[in-house]
Amino acid sequence: MEPEVKRIAMWASPRCLSTVLLRSWSSRPDTFVQDEPLYPHYLFISDRQDPEQAEILAQYETDWRKIITQVTTRTSPNKSIYYYKFMVYRLLPHIETHWVHQLTNCFLIRDPREMILSYLKLWGTTPTLESLGTLRLKKLFNQVCEFNSQIPPVVDAKDLLENPKRTLSLLCAALEIDFDKAMLSWPNGNPTNDVWSKYHWYDTVRNSTTFHPDKPKTEVIPPELHDLLKQCNQVYQELYQHRLV
C-alpha cells in the first residue's frame, strides 16, 4: 500500500531563515524538497536581473501553470513528503491561487526589525512592502484560514533558533507527521541542486550544519524605513499570535 502523500508549502518573506528550514527538511530521508518553485517564472516575467539568469531560464520551466502542476502532482520513489519553500513576493498578482489549497500551507515569520536589517546588510538596497511580500503574506494567510476554517501552522524564526527540536516537533505534530531528529543537523554544502544554490545569499546555509542560536542585531533601522517597519509589525503581530508554542 502506497504511503499517504503530504505536500507542504512553507510561505515566507525574504531573510526569515526559510532556506535553513528547507535544509532541515531535506535531511529527512522521506522528504523531497524544492526551493522556490516560482523563481524561474518570476525572473521570466519581471525586469529583475539576477546572477546566472540566462542559465536558469534555459534550464527551468517558466510557465507558472506548468510549475504548479508539477508542485501539486509530483511523485518520487520512497518519498511521502514534498516540501516547497515559497518566497511570497514571487506569488505575483497575475498568478491564480486556487491551487494553494491542494497543499498543506504553513507560514514562517520573523521580527520585522531583524528581517529588514538582514535585508539591508545582504542586498544593500531599500526594502519595500512589495519586495518583502508583507501584504501578500497577510492576504494568503487570511485566504488559507477562510478556506480551511482553521489557523494554519505559523513558525516564528526566533523560536526555531532558540529551540529547534521543540519548534520542529510542534510543526510536525501540526502537520500530522512524525518528527525526525535528522532535521536537527545536516552536512554542509548547497541546500539543493538548483543553479541558484551557489549564489552568495546562500553562503550562511551552505556553511552550516545545524541551527545556530539567535544573535539579535544591534544596528538601527534608518528613519526612512520607520513607516515600513510599522506596517510590517502590524502584519507580524497578527500572525505571531497564532505561532506554534
C-alpha positions in Angstrom: 0.0 0.0 0.0 1.4 3.4 -1.0 2.1 5.8 1.9 -0.1 8.9 2.1 1.5 11.9 0.3 1.9 15.1 2.2 2.6 18.3 0.2 3.8 21.1 2.3 4.1 24.8 1.2 6.1 27.0 3.6 5.4 30.7 2.8 7.8 33.3 3.9 9.3 36.8 3.2 13.0 37.2 2.4 15.5 36.9 5.3 13.3 34.8 7.5 15.5 31.7 7.7 13.4 29.9 5.1 16.5 28.3 3.4 17.9 26.8 6.6 14.5 25.4 7.4 14.4 23.9 3.9 17.8 22.4 4.6 16.4 20.9 7.8 13.6 19.2 5.9 15.9 18.0 3.2 17.7 15.9 5.9 14.7 13.7 6.2 15.0 10.5 4.1 11.3 10.5 3.4 11.2 14.1 2.1 11.7 15.7 -1.3 12.4 19.5 -1.1 12.2 22.2 -3.7 13.5 25.7 -3.3 11.3 28.5 -4.7 9.4 26.8 -7.5 8.1 30.1 -8.8 11.5 31.7 -9.0 12.1 30.9 -12.7 8.7 32.4 -13.6 9.5 35.4 -11.6 12.7 36.0 -13.5 11.0 35.4 -16.8 8.2 37.9 -16.2 10.0 40.7 -14.2 12.7 43.1 -15.2 15.0 41.8 -12.4 18.5 40.7 -13.5 19.9 38.0 -11.2 23.2 36.1 -11.4 23.0 33.1 -13.8 19.6 34.3 -15.0 20.2 33.0 -18.6 21.1 29.6 -17.2 18.1 29.5 -15.0 15.7 30.5 -17.8 17.2 27.9 -20.1 17.0 25.0 -17.7 13.8 25.6 -15.8 10.1 25.7 -16.6 8.9 29.3 -16.6 5.1 28.9 -17.2 3.6 29.2 -13.8 0.7 26.9 -14.6 3.0 24.1 -15.5 5.1 24.8 -12.4 2.1 24.5 -10.2 1.1 21.2 -11.9 4.5 19.9 -11.1 4.2 21.0 -7.5 0.8 19.5 -7.0 1.3 16.2 -8.8 5.0 15.3 -8.4 5.9 11.8 -7.2 9.3 10.4 -6.3 10.3 6.9 -5.2 10.4 6.4 -1.5 9.2 10.0 -0.8 6.0 10.6 1.1 6.6 14.2 1.9 7.0 17.1 -0.6 8.3 20.3 1.0 8.2 23.5 -1.0 9.8 26.8 0.1 7.9 29.7 -1.4 9.0 33.4 -1.3 5.6 35.0 -1.1 6.6 38.1 -3.1 7.2 35.8 -6.1 3.4 35.0 -6.0 2.7 37.8 -8.5 -0.8 39.2 -8.8 -1.5 37.5 -12.1 -0.9 34.1 -10.6 -4.1 32.4 -9.6 -4.1 30.9 -6.1 -6.8 28.2 -6.2 -4.1 25.6 -6.3 -2.7 26.6 -2.9 -5.5 24.7 -1.3 -4.1 21.4 -2.7 -1.2 21.9 -0.4 -0.8 22.0 3.4 0.2 25.6 3.9 2.5 26.9 6.6 3.8 30.3 7.4 7.3 31.3 8.5 7.6 34.8 10.1 10.4 36.8 11.7 10.6 40.0 13.7 10.4 42.7 11.0 13.3 44.6 12.6 15.6 41.6 12.3 14.3 40.9 8.8 14.7 44.4 7.5 18.2 44.8 8.9 19.2 41.4 7.4 17.8 42.5 4.1 19.8 45.8 4.2 23.0 44.0 5.1 22.7 41.4 2.3 21.3 43.4 -0.6 22.3 47.0 0.2 19.0 48.1 -1.3 15.9 49.6 0.4 13.2 47.0 1.0 9.5 47.8 0.3 6.2 46.2 1.2 6.3 44.6 -2.3 9.9 43.3 -2.1 9.2 41.8 1.3 5.7 40.5 0.3 4.3 41.6 3.6 0.7 42.3 2.4 0.7 39.3 0.1 1.6 37.1 3.1 -1.2 38.5 5.1 -3.7 38.1 2.2 -2.6 34.5 1.6 -2.8 33.7 5.3 -6.3 35.0 5.5 -7.3 33.1 2.4 -6.0 29.8 3.8 -7.7 30.5 7.2 -11.0 31.1 5.4 -10.8 28.1 3.1 -9.8 25.6 5.9 -11.9 27.3 8.6 -8.8 26.9 10.9 -5.5 28.5 11.5 -2.6 27.1 9.5 0.8 26.4 11.3 2.8 29.5 11.9 6.5 29.3 12.8 8.5 32.2 14.3 12.1 32.3 13.2 13.3 33.2 16.8 11.5 30.1 18.2 13.2 28.0 15.6 16.6 29.2 16.5 16.1 29.2 20.3 14.7 25.7 20.5 14.7 23.9 17.1 13.8 20.5 18.4 10.7 21.7 20.2 9.6 24.0 17.3 10.1 21.4 14.6 8.3 18.8 16.8 5.4 21.2 17.1 5.4 21.8 13.4 5.5 18.1 12.6 2.7 17.4 15.0 0.6 20.2 13.4 1.2 18.6 10.0 0.3 15.1 11.4 3.7 13.6 10.6 6.4 12.1 12.9 9.3 14.3 13.9 12.7 13.0 12.7 15.8 14.0 14.6 17.6 14.1 11.3 16.0 17.6 10.9 18.4 19.0 13.5 21.7 18.6 11.6 23.0 18.1 8.1 26.2 18.1 6.1 27.5 21.4 4.8 27.0 22.2 1.1 24.4 23.7 -1.2 20.9 23.4 0.2 19.6 22.0 -3.2 21.0 21.1 -6.6 19.4 24.2 -8.1 21.5 26.6 -10.1 20.9 29.5 -7.6 22.1 27.5 -4.6 25.6 28.8 -5.4 24.5 32.4 -5.0 26.2 34.5 -2.3 23.0 34.8 -0.3 23.1 31.1 0.5 26.6 31.3 2.0 25.4 31.0 5.6 23.3 28.0 4.9 25.9 26.4 2.7 28.5 26.6 5.5 26.1 25.5 8.3 25.5 22.0 9.7 22.7 22.9 12.3 20.6 25.7 13.6 22.6 28.4 15.5 21.5 30.4 18.5 19.8 33.7 17.7 22.0 36.8 17.8 19.8 39.9 18.0 21.0 42.7 15.7 22.2 45.9 17.2 22.0 48.1 14.1 19.5 50.9 13.9 16.6 51.0 11.4 17.1 54.1 9.2 14.4 56.8 9.8 13.1 56.5 6.2 12.2 52.9 6.9 10.2 53.5 10.1 6.9 53.5 8.3 7.8 50.3 6.6 8.7 48.8 9.9 5.4 49.8 11.4 3.4 48.3 8.6 5.4 45.1 8.7 5.0 44.9 12.5 1.2 45.1 12.2 1.1 42.0 9.9 3.8 40.2 12.0 1.8 40.7 15.2 -1.4 39.4 13.6 0.4 36.1 12.6 2.6 36.0 15.7 -0.4 35.4 18.0 -1.0 32.2 16.1 2.6 30.8 16.2 3.2 27.3 17.4 4.2 27.3 21.1 
